[in-house]
Amino acid sequence: MTPKRLDPRSMPLNEQFQVAVIIDKLALWKDFKNTLRHKTKELSLESLITRLRIEEEAQKHDKKEDVNIVPRKKSITVLKPNLKPKGNKMKV
């Protein structure tokens, strides 16, 4: 009798485990990740995907607003003193 190879595709995964793994992969969305982790209600995979899409759209919208707001650069005039003597007086 030889041991059978395990096919990972045939192994069922608990849905809550899948949700937890996906949430842990949200490294760039730290605030959103923490919010999802501390939810008292368990999320279904479908519910998590919906929330991720909403969050992604919100972040795209925020990014567009950031691009549209271009800070104006203040023009700075640098005055250089004219230290060449003109007669007995020096200009400053």
VOTIVEX-174117 format. One line per 10 residues: number of its first residue (from 1); their letters; for each residue x, y, z of C-alpha. Coordinates in steps of 0.02 Angstrom, whole numbers. Layout:
N
NUM) a) X Y Z | ...
***
This chain:
92
1) mtpkrldprs) 0 0 0 | 75 166 -51 | 27 332 25 | -84 437 -86 | -28 610 -133 | -136 748 -66 | -209 859 -198 | -226 1035 -124 | -371 1072 -240 | -472 931 -164
11) mplneqfqva) -448 992 15 | -592 1100 75 | -545 1256 171 | -651 1335 304 | -725 1498 239 | -678 1595 397 | -498 1536 374 | -500 1601 195 | -570 1768 255 | -434 1782 389
21) viidklalwk) -297 1745 263 | -361 1876 141 | -373 2007 280 | -194 1971 332 | -136 2004 154 | -201 2183 161 | -34 2256 212 | -60 2422 122 | -232 2451 195 | -181 2447 379
31) dfkntlrhkt) -329 2545 447 | -455 2446 347 | -367 2284 393 | -380 2323 579 | -563 2370 560 | -601 2204 478 | -503 2105 608 | -600 2180 752 | -772 2149 679 | -875 2047 801
41) kelsleslit) -984 1976 663 | -904 1842 556 | -886 1890 374 | -928 1775 231 | -808 1769 86 | -936 1857 -24 | -961 1995 105 | -772 2020 120 | -753 2035 -69 | -892 2165 -73
51) rlrieeeaqk) -810 2266 66 | -641 2256 -22 | -716 2322 -184 | -799 2466 -92 | -637 2509 -1 | -538 2500 -163 | -658 2621 -249 | -651 2739 -100 | -461 2739 -104 | -460 2772 -291
61) hdkkedvniv) -579 2917 -265 | -470 2988 -124 | -316 2971 -233 | -401 3067 -375 | -444 3208 -254 | -263 3213 -194 | -201 3228 -374 | -324 3369 -412 | -265 3469 -263 | -96 3534 -319
71) prkksitvlk) -14 3646 -190 | 44 3811 -260 | 225 3847 -242 | 257 4014 -162 | 372 4120 -264 | 516 4181 -161 | 616 4331 -213 | 795 4324 -156 | 875 4494 -135 | 1061 4497 -157
81) pnlkpkgnkm) 1152 4642 -81 | 1248 4752 -201 | 1413 4772 -112 | 1501 4872 -247 | 1550 5041 -179 | 1472 5187 -269 | 1561 5338 -215 | 1574 5336 -25 | 1411 5238 2 | 1374 5052 -12
91) kv) 1206 4987 -68 | 1129 4854 36
***
